[in-house]
Amino acid sequence: MGIVELSHIIIGTAICLFLIVFGSSSIRERKSRAAFLSLIMLIAFGSIWFGGYILFKPSPFFLSIPNIITLFMALLFFMPFGKRSSIKVGDITERVDERDIMFARNEYEPGTEKYDKYYADHPELKKIDDRIRKLPEFLSHGGRYYDQARSAEVQSIFKSVRSFLNHVDGEIDATRQQLDKMAITKEMKEMVLEHEAADVGVARLNPAYVYSRVGRGPEPWGAPINNNHTYAIVFTLEMDYFKVEQAPRLPITEESAAQYLNAAKLSIPLAEYIRNLGYPARAHISGSNYQIMLPAVAYDAGLGELGRLNYLISPKLGARVRLGAVTTDLPLIPDKPINFGVQNFCARCKKCATNCPSGSIASGGKTDIRGVEKWTFDIEKCFRYWKAIGTDCGLCMKVCPYSHPPTFTHNTVRAGIKSSSFAQIVSAWADDLFYGKKVKF
């Protein structure tokens, strides 16, 4: 057997094995369409590749043609091909007022001082917000997926998270420990990972990502936020794949609540430990006691990129993550933002925009928003849909190709997407083929 014949057998065997592994993982992921198509492709490819070789016994010259084409396509898939775009961040001169975010605005009840004051300053939002307020409250009776027992259970978890709001900060030990930056950074990261975080990073805290005024939480509404901490320790928590797969039904909200609780349980003791070392530290948890814009800070910490769906996209888990953070003056070594092809892939994919039932996610190009070039997102439409169905939806998280489990086949695809425009085009098309362009729910 010559080198050409041997190469033909090796290449064909490798492709068949890849399809077998992909089909097997698709079965475990409960993706029947992907499993069925991988089986059909395995049979078709094996019949043509090996059957043609056995039946027609082509000469080495003709046999080398499919070998060369296949190797060339593999080379295009994995080699740097095309320019990799990064997130463009310019000069951000305006901080976001937390009173303007949708969660805060939903709490302004007619007849209250907050309501009168806010809409006196923002009359253009009054009609929009009043319509949203007429819808059933989140996780309450009237939502499409409301379940009396399970919705109440989720509400109790969120109530538990809110019980921690007054514990995010505290007294600082008078004796400040002298610490080595490298050693304490390593220790902080190890502590976070030991508490089952998926990933952790350190960002130099950009003041532009600190809210300007309090919109929710135990602090006085409208009070200036003077968080001048130098660093942020940011971490991701994995959202269970099978619960995300049930979006937009209640299980995804059950999982969101569970991870917000885990984030609080992790960040509050971490902040207290840092204060015991003699340094200021504040946990930022849901409920709400955020003083920082977590996705932007997580990007600076090297935990992922911001995608079209306005979530952080993690290299390993895609959009299936929740975030937590502690800001501090503890001397740390910051990480750097990463670029693994998300901007280019999201520009081509558009699957989240196609499947968004509320039409909140833009399908067009990016625009400049407060000095950051990003895709627009209609939060009013999104939140209105949340209240109508009684869950936090999560369809965009579910359909994002990056959210597939980190199996061998999905990681192989991600490796190509990271640097190759050809891989991004093929992968976006293949995801629609194997999983469907439009999901049913």
NORJOCOR-V617451 format. One record per residue. RES is the residue in one letter. SS is DSSP state (alpha for helix, beta for strand, coil for the rest). PSI is psi as a letter, one per 40 degrees, with the letter a starting at -180 (NA if undefined). NEAR is the number of other C-alpha atoms within 8 Angstrom. Layout:
RES,SS,PSI,NEAR
RES,SS,PSI,NEAR
//
This chain:
M,coil,h,4
G,coil,i,5
I,alpha,d,6
V,alpha,d,9
E,alpha,d,10
L,alpha,d,9
S,alpha,d,9
H,alpha,d,11
I,alpha,d,9
I,alpha,d,8
I,alpha,d,9
G,alpha,d,11
T,alpha,d,8
A,alpha,d,8
I,alpha,d,8
C,alpha,d,11
L,alpha,d,8
F,alpha,d,9
L,alpha,d,12
I,alpha,d,11
V,alpha,d,9
F,alpha,d,11
G,alpha,d,13
S,alpha,d,9
S,alpha,d,9
S,alpha,d,12
I,alpha,d,10
R,alpha,d,7
E,coil,e,7
R,coil,f,6
K,coil,g,10
S,alpha,d,8
R,alpha,d,8
A,alpha,d,11
A,alpha,d,13
F,alpha,d,9
L,alpha,d,9
S,alpha,d,12
L,alpha,d,11
I,alpha,d,8
M,alpha,d,9
L,alpha,d,11
I,alpha,d,8
A,alpha,d,8
F,alpha,d,9
G,alpha,d,11
S,alpha,d,9
I,alpha,d,8
W,alpha,d,9
F,alpha,d,10
G,alpha,d,9
G,alpha,d,10
Y,alpha,d,10
I,alpha,d,7
L,alpha,d,6
F,alpha,e,6
K,coil,g,7
P,coil,i,8
S,coil,i,6
P,alpha,d,8
F,alpha,d,7
F,alpha,d,8
L,alpha,d,13
S,alpha,d,10
I,alpha,d,8
P,alpha,d,8
N,alpha,d,11
I,alpha,d,8
I,alpha,d,8
T,alpha,d,8
L,alpha,d,8
F,alpha,d,8
M,alpha,d,8
A,alpha,d,8
L,alpha,d,8
L,alpha,d,12
F,alpha,d,12
F,alpha,d,12
M,coil,i,9
P,coil,h,8
F,beta,h,9
G,coil,i,7
K,coil,h,5
R,coil,h,9
S,coil,i,7
S,coil,i,6
I,coil,h,10
K,coil,h,6
V,beta,h,8
G,coil,a,6
D,coil,h,5
I,coil,h,10
T,coil,e,7
E,coil,h,6
R,coil,i,10
V,coil,h,9
D,coil,h,11
E,alpha,d,12
R,alpha,e,12
D,alpha,e,9
I,coil,i,9
M,alpha,d,9
F,alpha,d,6
A,alpha,d,12
R,alpha,d,10
N,coil,d,10
E,coil,e,6
Y,coil,h,9
E,coil,h,8
P,coil,h,6
G,coil,e,6
T,coil,i,8
E,alpha,d,6
K,alpha,d,8
Y,alpha,d,11
D,alpha,d,10
K,alpha,d,8
Y,alpha,d,8
Y,alpha,e,11
A,alpha,d,7
D,alpha,d,6
H,coil,g,8
P,alpha,d,8
E,alpha,e,7
L,alpha,e,8
K,alpha,d,9
K,alpha,d,8
I,alpha,d,9
D,alpha,d,10
D,alpha,d,8
R,alpha,d,8
I,alpha,d,11
R,alpha,d,9
K,coil,e,6
L,coil,i,9
P,coil,i,12
E,coil,i,10
F,coil,h,9
L,coil,f,13
S,coil,i,10
H,coil,h,9
G,coil,d,8
G,coil,i,15
R,coil,d,7
Y,coil,f,9
Y,coil,h,14
D,coil,h,8
Q,alpha,d,7
A,alpha,d,6
R,alpha,d,8
S,alpha,d,12
A,alpha,d,10
E,alpha,d,8
V,alpha,d,12
Q,alpha,d,9
S,alpha,d,8
I,alpha,d,11
F,alpha,d,12
K,alpha,d,8
S,alpha,d,9
V,alpha,d,14
R,alpha,d,10
S,coil,e,7
F,coil,e,9
L,alpha,d,13
N,alpha,e,7
H,alpha,e,7
V,coil,e,12
D,coil,i,11
G,coil,a,8
E,coil,i,5
I,coil,h,10
D,coil,h,10
A,coil,d,5
T,coil,h,6
R,coil,h,8
Q,coil,h,6
Q,coil,h,4
L,coil,i,7
D,coil,h,7
K,alpha,d,9
M,alpha,d,8
A,alpha,d,8
I,alpha,d,11
T,alpha,d,11
K,alpha,d,8
E,alpha,d,8
M,alpha,d,8
K,alpha,d,10
E,alpha,d,8
M,alpha,d,8
V,alpha,d,12
L,alpha,d,11
E,alpha,d,7
H,coil,f,7
E,coil,f,7
A,coil,i,12
A,coil,d,9
D,beta,i,9
V,beta,i,14
G,beta,i,14
V,beta,h,15
A,beta,i,16
R,beta,h,10
L,coil,h,11
N,coil,h,7
P,alpha,d,6
A,alpha,e,9
Y,alpha,e,12
V,beta,h,13
Y,coil,i,14
S,coil,d,11
R,beta,i,12
V,coil,h,17
G,coil,d,12
R,coil,i,11
G,coil,a,11
P,coil,e,7
E,coil,i,7
P,coil,h,7
W,coil,h,10
G,coil,e,8
A,coil,i,8
P,beta,i,7
I,coil,h,10
N,coil,f,5
N,coil,h,6
N,coil,f,5
H,coil,i,11
T,coil,d,10
Y,beta,i,14
A,beta,h,15
I,beta,h,13
V,beta,i,15
F,beta,i,15
T,beta,i,13
L,beta,h,14
E,beta,h,11
M,coil,h,12
D,coil,h,8
Y,alpha,d,9
F,alpha,d,7
K,alpha,d,11
V,alpha,d,15
E,coil,e,8
Q,coil,e,10
A,coil,i,14
P,coil,f,11
R,coil,i,10
L,alpha,d,14
P,alpha,d,10
I,alpha,d,17
T,alpha,d,12
E,alpha,d,9
E,alpha,d,12
S,alpha,d,10
A,alpha,d,11
A,alpha,d,9
Q,alpha,d,12
Y,alpha,d,13
L,alpha,d,12
N,alpha,d,8
A,alpha,d,12
A,alpha,d,15
K,alpha,d,8
L,alpha,d,10
S,alpha,d,14
I,alpha,d,13
P,alpha,d,8
L,alpha,d,10
A,alpha,d,15
E,alpha,d,11
Y,alpha,d,8
I,alpha,d,13
R,alpha,d,14
N,alpha,d,9
L,coil,e,11
G,coil,e,12
Y,coil,i,13
P,coil,i,11
A,beta,i,15
R,beta,h,12
A,beta,i,14
H,beta,h,15
I,coil,i,16
S,coil,i,10
G,coil,d,9
S,coil,i,9
N,coil,f,11
Y,coil,h,8
Q,coil,e,10
I,beta,i,9
M,coil,g,10
L,alpha,d,9
P,alpha,d,10
A,alpha,d,9
V,alpha,d,15
A,alpha,d,16
Y,alpha,d,14
D,alpha,d,13
A,coil,e,18
G,coil,f,13
L,coil,e,16
G,coil,a,13
E,beta,i,15
L,beta,h,15
G,coil,a,12
R,coil,d,14
L,coil,e,12
N,coil,e,8
Y,coil,i,9
L,beta,h,14
I,beta,h,14
S,beta,i,13
P,coil,d,9
K,coil,d,8
L,coil,e,14
G,beta,b,14
A,coil,e,12
R,coil,f,15
V,beta,i,12
R,beta,i,11
L,beta,i,12
G,beta,i,14
A,beta,i,13
V,beta,h,14
T,beta,i,14
T,beta,i,15
D,coil,e,10
L,coil,h,10
P,coil,h,9
L,coil,i,10
I,coil,h,8
P,coil,i,10
D,coil,i,10
K,coil,i,8
P,coil,i,11
I,coil,i,9
N,coil,h,10
F,coil,f,9
G,coil,e,11
V,alpha,d,12
Q,alpha,d,14
N,alpha,d,11
F,alpha,d,12
C,alpha,d,10
A,alpha,d,9
R,alpha,d,9
C,alpha,c,7
K,coil,e,10
K,alpha,d,11
C,alpha,d,14
A,alpha,d,13
T,alpha,d,9
N,alpha,e,11
C,coil,h,11
P,coil,d,6
S,coil,e,7
G,coil,f,10
S,coil,d,12
I,beta,h,13
A,coil,i,11
S,coil,e,7
G,coil,a,5
G,coil,a,7
K,coil,i,8
T,beta,i,8
D,beta,h,8
I,beta,h,7
R,coil,f,7
G,coil,e,10
V,beta,h,11
E,beta,h,11
K,beta,i,10
W,coil,h,14
T,coil,i,8
F,beta,h,9
D,coil,g,9
I,alpha,d,8
E,alpha,d,8
K,alpha,d,10
C,alpha,d,11
F,alpha,d,10
R,alpha,d,10
Y,alpha,d,11
W,alpha,d,12
K,alpha,d,15
A,alpha,d,11
I,alpha,e,11
G,coil,e,17
T,coil,i,16
D,coil,f,8
C,coil,c,12
G,coil,e,10
L,alpha,d,11
C,alpha,d,12
M,alpha,d,12
K,alpha,d,11
V,alpha,e,11
C,coil,h,12
P,alpha,d,8
Y,alpha,e,12
S,alpha,e,12
H,coil,i,10
P,coil,i,8
P,coil,g,8
T,coil,i,7
F,alpha,d,6
T,alpha,d,9
H,alpha,d,10
N,alpha,d,10
T,alpha,d,8
V,alpha,d,10
R,alpha,d,9
A,alpha,d,9
G,alpha,d,13
I,alpha,d,16
K,coil,d,10
S,coil,e,14
S,beta,h,15
S,alpha,d,13
F,alpha,d,9
A,alpha,d,13
Q,alpha,d,13
I,alpha,d,10
V,alpha,d,8
S,alpha,d,10
A,alpha,d,12
W,alpha,d,8
A,alpha,d,8
D,alpha,d,11
D,alpha,d,9
L,alpha,d,8
F,alpha,d,9
Y,alpha,e,10
G,coil,h,8
K,coil,d,9
K,coil,h,7
V,coil,i,8
K,coil,i,3
F,coil,NA,4
//
